[in-house]
Amino acid sequence: MVSPWVARATARVLPSANGHETMRDSSLFELYRYLLGVVVCTYVVVRAVSFIWRWQIDSGEADRPEALIRRYLVTVLLRTRVRRYWFELAQIVTLAGILVAVIQQHD
């Protein structure tokens, strides 16, 4: 039995005779694509958290020059001003919105 979330994510929306949309036409490829996306996203999150965790542990045990450089990098990253990069962030948000609109129109 397929869970409702997988069925919803893998089903195509088809118009029915009465005008309401139905969720019927799911294929094995769409299930594979959905499961692959879940697995890859989970893997990336686990690897990123693991890297950050190791980096924090290693920075605590490093020699004095390495620890100073790591602390400086963390300080610089935390002090980065969003106003300085507002245009790039606006472009990213706009392109992400366009991508979502295109995907919705495609379905």
The first five atom37 places (N, CA, C, CB, O) and aatype in JSON, in Angstrom:
{
  "aatype": [12, 19, 15, 14, 17, 19, 0, 1, 0, 16, 0, 1, 19, 10, 14, 15, 0, 2, 7, 8, 6, 16, 12, 1, 3, 15, 15, 10, 13, 6, 10, 18, 1, 18, 10, 10, 7, 19, 19, 19, 4, 16, 18, 19, 19, 19, 1, 0, 19, 15, 13, 9, 17, 1, 17, 5, 9, 3, 15, 7, 6, 0, 3, 1, 14, 6, 0, 10, 9, 1, 1, 18, 10, 19, 16, 19, 10, 10, 1, 16, 1, 19, 1, 1, 18, 17, 13, 6, 10, 0, 5, 9, 19, 16, 10, 0, 7, 9, 10, 19, 0, 19, 9, 5, 5, 8, 3],
  "atom_mask": [
    [1, 1, 1, 1, 1],
    [1, 1, 1, 1, 1],
    [1, 1, 1, 1, 1],
    [1, 1, 1, 1, 1],
    [1, 1, 1, 1, 1],
    [1, 1, 1, 1, 1],
    [1, 1, 1, 1, 1],
    [1, 1, 1, 1, 1],
    [1, 1, 1, 1, 1],
    [1, 1, 1, 1, 1],
    [1, 1, 1, 1, 1],
    [1, 1, 1, 1, 1],
    [1, 1, 1, 1, 1],
    [1, 1, 1, 1, 1],
    [1, 1, 1, 1, 1],
    [1, 1, 1, 1, 1],
    [1, 1, 1, 1, 1],
    [1, 1, 1, 1, 1],
    [1, 1, 1, 0, 1],
    [1, 1, 1, 1, 1],
    [1, 1, 1, 1, 1],
    [1, 1, 1, 1, 1],
    [1, 1, 1, 1, 1],
    [1, 1, 1, 1, 1],
    [1, 1, 1, 1, 1],
    [1, 1, 1, 1, 1],
    [1, 1, 1, 1, 1],
    [1, 1, 1, 1, 1],
    [1, 1, 1, 1, 1],
    [1, 1, 1, 1, 1],
    [1, 1, 1, 1, 1],
    [1, 1, 1, 1, 1],
    [1, 1, 1, 1, 1],
    [1, 1, 1, 1, 1],
    [1, 1, 1, 1, 1],
    [1, 1, 1, 1, 1],
    [1, 1, 1, 0, 1],
    [1, 1, 1, 1, 1],
    [1, 1, 1, 1, 1],
    [1, 1, 1, 1, 1],
    [1, 1, 1, 1, 1],
    [1, 1, 1, 1, 1],
    [1, 1, 1, 1, 1],
    [1, 1, 1, 1, 1],
    [1, 1, 1, 1, 1],
    [1, 1, 1, 1, 1],
    [1, 1, 1, 1, 1],
    [1, 1, 1, 1, 1],
    [1, 1, 1, 1, 1],
    [1, 1, 1, 1, 1],
    [1, 1, 1, 1, 1],
    [1, 1, 1, 1, 1],
    [1, 1, 1, 1, 1],
    [1, 1, 1, 1, 1],
    [1, 1, 1, 1, 1],
    [1, 1, 1, 1, 1],
    [1, 1, 1, 1, 1],
    [1, 1, 1, 1, 1],
    [1, 1, 1, 1, 1],
    [1, 1, 1, 0, 1],
    [1, 1, 1, 1, 1],
    [1, 1, 1, 1, 1],
    [1, 1, 1, 1, 1],
    [1, 1, 1, 1, 1],
    [1, 1, 1, 1, 1],
    [1, 1, 1, 1, 1],
    [1, 1, 1, 1, 1],
    [1, 1, 1, 1, 1],
    [1, 1, 1, 1, 1],
    [1, 1, 1, 1, 1],
    [1, 1, 1, 1, 1],
    [1, 1, 1, 1, 1],
    [1, 1, 1, 1, 1],
    [1, 1, 1, 1, 1],
    [1, 1, 1, 1, 1],
    [1, 1, 1, 1, 1],
    [1, 1, 1, 1, 1],
    [1, 1, 1, 1, 1],
    [1, 1, 1, 1, 1],
    [1, 1, 1, 1, 1],
    [1, 1, 1, 1, 1],
    [1, 1, 1, 1, 1],
    [1, 1, 1, 1, 1],
    [1, 1, 1, 1, 1],
    [1, 1, 1, 1, 1],
    [1, 1, 1, 1, 1],
    [1, 1, 1, 1, 1],
    [1, 1, 1, 1, 1],
    [1, 1, 1, 1, 1],
    [1, 1, 1, 1, 1],
    [1, 1, 1, 1, 1],
    [1, 1, 1, 1, 1],
    [1, 1, 1, 1, 1],
    [1, 1, 1, 1, 1],
    [1, 1, 1, 1, 1],
    [1, 1, 1, 1, 1],
    [1, 1, 1, 0, 1],
    [1, 1, 1, 1, 1],
    [1, 1, 1, 1, 1],
    [1, 1, 1, 1, 1],
    [1, 1, 1, 1, 1],
    [1, 1, 1, 1, 1],
    [1, 1, 1, 1, 1],
    [1, 1, 1, 1, 1],
    [1, 1, 1, 1, 1],
    [1, 1, 1, 1, 1],
    [1, 1, 1, 1, 1]
  ],
  "atom_positions": [
    [[0.84, -1.17, 0.0], [0.0, 0.0, 0.0], [0.89, 1.24, 0.0], [-0.95, -0.01, 1.21], [1.86, 1.32, 0.75]],
    [[0.56, 2.2, -0.83], [1.33, 3.42, -0.98], [0.77, 4.46, -0.01], [1.29, 3.94, -2.44], [-0.44, 4.62, 0.13]],
    [[1.69, 5.17, 0.65], [1.25, 6.2, 1.6], [0.57, 7.34, 0.85], [2.44, 6.73, 2.44], [0.85, 7.55, -0.33]],
    [[-0.3, 8.09, 1.5], [-1.0, 9.19, 0.83], [-0.05, 10.28, 0.34], [-2.01, 9.8, 1.76], [-0.32, 10.92, -0.68]],
    [[1.05, 10.51, 1.05], [1.99, 11.55, 0.63], [2.68, 11.15, -0.67], [3.04, 11.8, 1.72], [2.84, 11.98, -1.56]],
    [[3.08, 9.89, -0.78], [3.72, 9.43, -2.01], [2.72, 9.46, -3.14], [4.31, 8.0, -1.84], [3.06, 9.87, -4.25]],
    [[1.5, 9.04, -2.89], [0.48, 9.05, -3.93], [0.2, 10.46, -4.41], [-0.81, 8.4, -3.41], [0.05, 10.7, -5.61]],
    [[0.13, 11.42, -3.48], [-0.11, 12.8, -3.86], [1.06, 13.37, -4.64], [-0.4, 13.64, -2.64], [0.86, 14.11, -5.6]],
    [[2.26, 13.04, -4.22], [3.44, 13.62, -4.86], [3.71, 13.01, -6.22], [4.65, 13.45, -3.98], [4.31, 13.66, -7.08]],
    [[3.29, 11.79, -6.43], [3.61, 11.11, -7.67], [2.45, 11.08, -8.65], [4.06, 9.73, -7.39], [2.64, 10.67, -9.8]],
    [[1.29, 11.47, -8.25], [0.14, 11.4, -9.14], [0.05, 12.65, -10.0], [-1.16, 11.23, -8.33], [0.39, 13.75, -9.56]],
    [[-0.4, 12.47, -11.23], [-0.65, 13.61, -12.1], [-2.09, 14.06, -11.89], [-0.39, 13.24, -13.59], [-2.98, 13.25, -11.62]],
    [[-2.3, 15.32, -12.0], [-3.64, 15.86, -11.83], [-4.32, 15.83, -13.19], [-3.6, 17.32, -11.23], [-3.85, 16.45, -14.14]],
    [[-5.42, 15.12, -13.28], [-6.15, 14.98, -14.54], [-7.56, 15.54, -14.38], [-6.19, 13.5, -14.99], [-8.2, 15.32, -13.35]],
    [[-8.06, 16.25, -15.38], [-9.44, 16.71, -15.29], [-10.4, 15.54, -15.48], [-9.72, 17.82, -16.33], [-10.15, 14.65, -16.3]],
    [[-11.46, 15.54, -14.73], [-12.44, 14.48, -14.87], [-13.66, 15.01, -15.64], [-12.86, 13.92, -13.48], [-13.68, 16.18, -16.02]],
    [[-14.64, 14.17, -15.86], [-15.82, 14.55, -16.63], [-16.64, 15.61, -15.92], [-16.69, 13.33, -16.9], [-17.26, 16.45, -16.57]],
    [[-16.66, 15.6, -14.59], [-17.47, 16.57, -13.87], [-16.74, 17.88, -13.58], [-17.94, 15.97, -12.57], [-17.28, 18.74, -12.89]],
    [[-15.53, 18.04, -14.1], [-14.81, 19.3, -13.95], [-13.86, 19.34, -12.78], [0.0, 0.0, 0.0], [-13.02, 20.24, -12.7]],
    [[-13.96, 18.39, -11.87], [-13.04, 18.35, -10.74], [-11.77, 17.62, -11.15], [-13.7, 17.68, -9.51], [-11.79, 16.75, -12.01]],
    [[-10.68, 18.0, -10.5], [-9.41, 17.35, -10.8], [-9.3, 16.06, -10.01], [-8.23, 18.29, -10.49], [-9.69, 16.0, -8.85]],
    [[-8.76, 15.04, -10.64], [-8.56, 13.77, -9.96], [-7.08, 13.43, -9.96], [-9.37, 12.65, -10.63], [-6.33, 13.89, -10.82]],
    [[-6.67, 12.62, -9.01], [-5.28, 12.21, -8.9], [-5.21, 10.72, -9.24], [-4.7, 12.5, -7.46], [-5.41, 9.88, -8.36]],
    [[-4.94, 10.4, -10.48], [-4.99, 9.0, -10.89], [-3.69, 8.5, -11.5], [-6.11, 8.8, -11.86], [-3.13, 7.51, -11.03]],
    [[-3.2, 9.14, -12.53], [-2.18, 8.6, -13.41], [-0.79, 8.69, -12.78], [-2.2, 9.33, -14.74], [-0.05, 9.62, -13.09]],
    [[-0.44, 7.75, -11.92], [0.91, 7.74, -11.35], [1.69, 6.61, -12.01], [0.88, 7.58, -9.8], [1.14, 5.56, -12.33]],
    [[2.97, 6.84, -12.19], [3.79, 5.84, -12.85], [4.96, 5.47, -11.94], [4.3, 6.36, -14.22], [5.24, 6.14, -10.95]],
    [[5.62, 4.41, -12.3], [6.77, 3.93, -11.54], [7.91, 4.94, -11.6], [7.23, 2.57, -12.08], [8.63, 5.13, -10.62]],
    [[8.09, 5.6, -12.76], [9.16, 6.59, -12.88], [8.94, 7.77, -11.94], [9.25, 7.09, -14.32], [9.89, 8.26, -11.33]],
    [[7.7, 8.24, -11.81], [7.43, 9.36, -10.93], [7.67, 8.98, -9.47], [6.0, 9.85, -11.11], [8.16, 9.8, -8.69]],
    [[7.34, 7.75, -9.09], [7.63, 7.28, -7.75], [9.14, 7.23, -7.52], [7.01, 5.89, -7.51], [9.64, 7.66, -6.48]],
    [[9.88, 6.71, -8.52], [11.34, 6.66, -8.44], [11.91, 8.07, -8.31], [11.92, 5.95, -9.69], [12.81, 8.3, -7.5]],
    [[11.41, 9.01, -9.11], [11.91, 10.38, -9.07], [11.65, 11.01, -7.71], [11.25, 11.22, -10.18], [12.52, 11.7, -7.17]],
    [[10.48, 10.79, -7.15], [10.15, 11.33, -5.84], [11.06, 10.73, -4.76], [8.67, 11.07, -5.51], [11.62, 11.46, -3.94]],
    [[11.2, 9.42, -4.76], [12.03, 8.77, -3.74], [13.5, 9.15, -3.89], [11.89, 7.25, -3.83], [14.2, 9.32, -2.9]],
    [[13.96, 9.3, -5.13], [15.35, 9.73, -5.36], [15.56, 11.14, -4.82], [15.69, 9.69, -6.86], [16.6, 11.42, -4.21]],
    [[14.61, 12.02, -5.03], [14.71, 13.38, -4.49], [14.77, 13.39, -2.98], [0.0, 0.0, 0.0], [15.56, 14.14, -2.39]],
    [[13.94, 12.57, -2.34], [13.94, 12.49, -0.87], [15.28, 11.97, -0.36], [12.79, 11.59, -0.38], [15.84, 12.51, 0.59]],
    [[15.78, 10.92, -1.0], [17.05, 10.32, -0.56], [18.2, 11.29, -0.76], [17.32, 9.01, -1.32], [19.04, 11.44, 0.12]],
    [[18.26, 11.95, -1.91], [19.37, 12.87, -2.19], [19.32, 14.07, -1.26], [19.32, 13.33, -3.67], [20.36, 14.5, -0.74]],
    [[18.14, 14.63, -1.03], [18.04, 15.78, -0.12], [18.43, 15.39, 1.3], [16.6, 16.34, -0.13], [19.12, 16.15, 1.99]],
    [[18.0, 14.23, 1.75], [18.37, 13.76, 3.08], [19.88, 13.57, 3.19], [17.64, 12.44, 3.42], [20.49, 13.96, 4.18]],
    [[20.47, 12.98, 2.16], [21.92, 12.75, 2.15], [22.68, 14.08, 2.22], [22.32, 11.98, 0.88], [23.65, 14.2, 2.96]],
    [[22.24, 15.07, 1.46], [22.92, 16.37, 1.44], [22.83, 17.05, 2.81], [22.33, 17.27, 0.36], [23.81, 17.61, 3.29]],
    [[21.66, 16.99, 3.42], [21.5, 17.61, 4.74], [22.38, 16.92, 5.77], [20.03, 17.56, 5.18], [23.04, 17.59, 6.57]],
    [[22.4, 15.59, 5.76], [23.22, 14.85, 6.72], [24.7, 15.15, 6.51], [22.97, 13.33, 6.58], [25.43, 15.36, 7.48]],
    [[25.15, 15.18, 5.27], [26.56, 15.48, 4.99], [26.94, 16.9, 5.41], [26.87, 15.27, 3.5], [28.02, 17.12, 5.95]],
    [[26.06, 17.86, 5.15], [26.35, 19.25, 5.5], [26.42, 19.42, 7.02], [25.28, 20.19, 4.92], [27.34, 20.07, 7.53]],
    [[25.46, 18.84, 7.73], [25.48, 18.94, 9.2], [26.71, 18.24, 9.76], [24.19, 18.34, 9.8], [27.33, 18.74, 10.7]],
    [[27.06, 17.1, 9.2], [28.24, 16.37, 9.65], [29.51, 17.2, 9.43], [28.35, 15.02, 8.93], [30.38, 17.25, 10.3]],
    [[29.62, 17.84, 8.27], [30.79, 18.66, 7.97], [30.89, 19.83, 8.94], [30.72, 19.18, 6.53], [31.97, 20.11, 9.47]],
    [[29.77, 20.51, 9.17], [29.79, 21.66, 10.08], [30.14, 21.22, 11.5], [28.42, 22.39, 10.06], [30.89, 21.89, 12.2]],
    [[29.58, 20.1, 11.91], [29.86, 19.59, 13.26], [31.34, 19.25, 13.41], [28.99, 18.34, 13.55], [31.96, 19.62, 14.41]],
    [[31.92, 18.54, 12.42], [33.35, 18.2, 12.48], [34.2, 19.46, 12.46], [33.75, 17.28, 11.31], [35.2, 19.55, 13.18]],
    [[33.8, 20.44, 11.65], [34.57, 21.67, 11.54], [34.58, 22.4, 12.88], [34.0, 22.57, 10.44], [35.61, 22.94, 13.26]],
    [[33.46, 22.43, 13.58], [33.4, 23.09, 14.89], [34.26, 22.34, 15.92], [31.95, 23.17, 15.37], [34.95, 22.97, 16.72]],
    [[34.2, 21.02, 15.88], [35.02, 20.24, 16.82], [36.5, 20.44, 16.53], [34.66, 18.74, 16.75], [37.3, 20.63, 17.45]],
    [[36.87, 20.39, 15.25], [38.28, 20.56, 14.88], [38.77, 21.97, 15.19], [38.47, 20.26, 13.4], [39.94, 22.15, 15.53]],
    [[37.9, 22.96, 15.07], [38.34, 24.34, 15.34], [38.64, 24.53, 16.83], [37.27, 25.34, 14.89], [39.47, 25.37, 17.19]],
    [[37.98, 23.77, 17.68], [38.26, 23.88, 19.1], [39.57, 23.24, 19.49], [0.0, 0.0, 0.0], [40.2, 23.64, 20.47]],
    [[40.0, 22.23, 18.73], [41.22, 21.5, 19.05], [42.42, 21.96, 18.22], [41.0, 20.02, 18.84], [43.49, 21.36, 18.32]],
    [[42.26, 22.99, 17.41], [43.32, 23.41, 16.51], [44.4, 24.2, 17.25], [42.74, 24.25, 15.37], [44.21, 24.63, 18.38]],
    [[45.53, 24.37, 16.56], [46.6, 25.22, 17.09], [46.1, 26.67, 17.12], [47.89, 25.09, 16.22], [45.07, 27.0, 16.54]],
    [[46.85, 27.49, 17.81], [46.4, 28.88, 17.98], [46.2, 29.61, 16.66], [47.4, 29.64, 18.82], [45.16, 30.24, 16.51]],
    [[47.11, 29.58, 15.69], [46.87, 30.32, 14.44], [45.63, 29.82, 13.68], [48.09, 30.22, 13.53], [44.85, 30.62, 13.15]],
    [[45.45, 28.5, 13.63], [44.29, 27.95, 12.93], [43.0, 28.34, 13.66], [44.4, 26.42, 12.82], [42.01, 28.67, 13.01]],
    [[43.0, 28.29, 14.97], [41.8, 28.66, 15.73], [41.47, 30.13, 15.53], [42.0, 28.36, 17.23], [40.29, 30.49, 15.41]],
    [[42.48, 30.99, 15.49], [42.23, 32.42, 15.26], [41.64, 32.66, 13.88], [43.52, 33.22, 15.42], [40.72, 33.46, 13.73]],
    [[42.16, 31.96, 12.87], [41.63, 32.12, 11.51], [40.19, 31.65, 11.44], [42.49, 31.36, 10.49], [39.35, 32.3, 10.81]],
    [[39.89, 30.52, 12.07], [38.51, 30.01, 12.04], [37.56, 30.95, 12.78], [38.45, 28.61, 12.67], [36.45, 31.21, 12.31]],
    [[38.0, 31.46, 13.93], [37.15, 32.42, 14.65], [36.93, 33.69, 13.84], [37.77, 32.76, 16.01], [35.84, 34.25, 13.84]],
    [[37.98, 34.14, 13.13], [37.85, 35.31, 12.29], [36.85, 35.06, 11.16], [39.21, 35.71, 11.71], [36.02, 35.92, 10.86]],
    [[36.92, 33.88, 10.53], [35.98, 33.56, 9.46], [34.54, 33.52, 9.96], [36.33, 32.22, 8.85], [33.64, 34.03, 9.29]],
    [[34.32, 32.93, 11.11], [32.97, 32.9, 11.68], [32.49, 34.31, 11.97], [32.94, 32.04, 12.97], [31.34, 34.64, 11.69]],
    [[33.36, 35.15, 12.52], [32.98, 36.53, 12.83], [32.64, 37.3, 11.56], [34.1, 37.24, 13.59], [31.65, 38.03, 11.53]],
    [[33.44, 37.15, 10.52], [33.18, 37.85, 9.26], [31.86, 37.39, 8.65], [34.34, 37.64, 8.27], [31.09, 38.21, 8.16]],
    [[31.6, 36.1, 8.67], [30.35, 35.58, 8.11], [29.14, 36.09, 8.9], [30.37, 34.05, 8.09], [28.1, 36.39, 8.32]],
    [[29.27, 36.17, 10.21], [28.16, 36.65, 11.02], [27.92, 38.15, 10.87], [28.4, 36.32, 12.47], [26.8, 38.63, 11.07]],
    [[28.95, 38.9, 10.52], [28.82, 40.34, 10.39], [28.47, 40.78, 8.98], [30.09, 41.01, 10.82], [28.36, 41.98, 8.72]],
    [[28.3, 39.85, 8.06], [27.96, 40.19, 6.68], [26.62, 40.91, 6.65], [27.93, 38.92, 5.78], [25.64, 40.44, 7.23]],
    [[26.58, 42.0, 5.98], [25.37, 42.81, 5.91], [24.5, 42.36, 4.74], [25.72, 44.31, 5.77], [24.99, 42.19, 3.63]],
    [[23.21, 42.17, 5.01], [22.29, 41.76, 3.96], [22.06, 42.91, 2.98], [20.94, 41.29, 4.56], [21.88, 42.68, 1.78]],
    [[22.09, 44.14, 3.49], [21.87, 45.29, 2.61], [22.92, 45.37, 1.52], [21.87, 46.58, 3.41], [22.65, 45.9, 0.44]],
    [[24.09, 44.88, 1.77], [25.16, 44.95, 0.78], [24.88, 44.03, -0.4], [26.49, 44.59, 1.42], [25.3, 44.31, -1.53]],
    [[24.18, 42.93, -0.15], [23.92, 41.94, -1.18], [22.43, 41.85, -1.53], [24.43, 40.58, -0.75], [21.98, 40.81, -2.0]],
    [[21.67, 42.9, -1.29], [20.23, 42.86, -1.48], [19.86, 42.58, -2.93], [19.6, 44.16, -1.04], [18.88, 41.89, -3.19]],
    [[20.64, 43.12, -3.87], [20.3, 42.93, -5.29], [20.44, 41.46, -5.69], [21.19, 43.81, -6.17], [19.58, 40.92, -6.38]],
    [[21.53, 40.82, -5.25], [21.72, 39.41, -5.57], [20.65, 38.55, -4.91], [23.11, 38.94, -5.12], [20.14, 37.61, -5.52]],
    [[20.31, 38.87, -3.66], [19.25, 38.12, -2.98], [17.91, 38.33, -3.67], [19.16, 38.54, -1.51], [17.11, 37.39, -3.77]],
    [[17.64, 39.54, -4.13], [16.4, 39.8, -4.86], [16.36, 39.0, -6.16], [16.26, 41.31, -5.15], [15.3, 38.48, -6.53]],
    [[17.48, 38.9, -6.85], [17.53, 38.1, -8.08], [17.25, 36.63, -7.78], [18.9, 38.24, -8.75], [16.5, 35.99, -8.52]],
    [[17.83, 36.11, -6.72], [17.61, 34.71, -6.36], [16.14, 34.45, -6.05], [18.48, 34.31, -5.17], [15.56, 33.47, -6.51]],
    [[15.54, 35.35, -5.26], [14.13, 35.18, -4.9], [13.25, 35.28, -6.15], [13.7, 36.24, -3.85], [12.3, 34.51, -6.3]],
    [[13.55, 36.24, -7.05], [12.76, 36.4, -8.27], [12.87, 35.16, -9.16], [13.22, 37.64, -9.04], [11.87, 34.67, -9.67]],
    [[14.08, 34.66, -9.34], [14.27, 33.47, -10.18], [13.6, 32.25, -9.56], [15.75, 33.2, -10.39], [13.06, 31.41, -10.28]],
    [[13.65, 32.13, -8.24], [12.96, 31.02, -7.58], [11.46, 31.12, -7.77], [13.31, 30.98, -6.08], [10.79, 30.12, -8.0]],
    [[10.91, 32.33, -7.69], [9.49, 32.53, -7.94], [9.1, 32.2, -9.36], [0.0, 0.0, 0.0], [8.05, 31.59, -9.59]],
    [[9.93, 32.59, -10.33], [9.67, 32.24, -11.73], [9.7, 30.74, -11.91], [10.69, 32.91, -12.65], [8.86, 30.19, -12.63]],
    [[10.66, 30.05, -11.28], [10.75, 28.6, -11.38], [9.49, 27.94, -10.83], [11.99, 28.09, -10.65], [8.96, 27.01, -11.44]],
    [[9.01, 28.4, -9.69], [7.79, 27.83, -9.1], [6.59, 28.07, -10.02], [7.52, 28.45, -7.71], [5.76, 27.18, -10.2]],
    [[6.51, 29.27, -10.61], [5.4, 29.56, -11.52], [5.45, 28.68, -12.76], [5.41, 31.04, -11.92], [4.42, 28.2, -13.22]],
    [[6.63, 28.47, -13.31], [6.77, 27.62, -14.5], [6.4, 26.17, -14.16], [8.22, 27.68, -15.05], [5.72, 25.51, -14.94]],
    [[6.83, 25.7, -13.01], [6.5, 24.32, -12.62], [4.99, 24.18, -12.43], [7.24, 23.93, -11.33], [4.42, 23.16, -12.83]],
    [[4.35, 25.16, -11.82], [2.9, 25.1, -11.64], [2.17, 25.14, -12.97], [2.43, 26.25, -10.75], [1.18, 24.44, -13.15]],
    [[2.65, 25.94, -13.9], [2.01, 26.02, -15.22], [2.23, 24.73, -16.01], [2.56, 27.22, -16.01], [1.39, 24.33, -16.81]],
    [[3.37, 24.09, -15.79], [3.68, 22.85, -16.5], [2.75, 21.73, -16.07], [5.13, 22.44, -16.28], [2.31, 20.93, -16.89]],
    [[2.46, 21.67, -14.78], [1.57, 20.61, -14.29], [0.16, 20.87, -14.75], [1.62, 20.51, -12.74], [-0.74, 20.1, -14.44]]
  ]
}
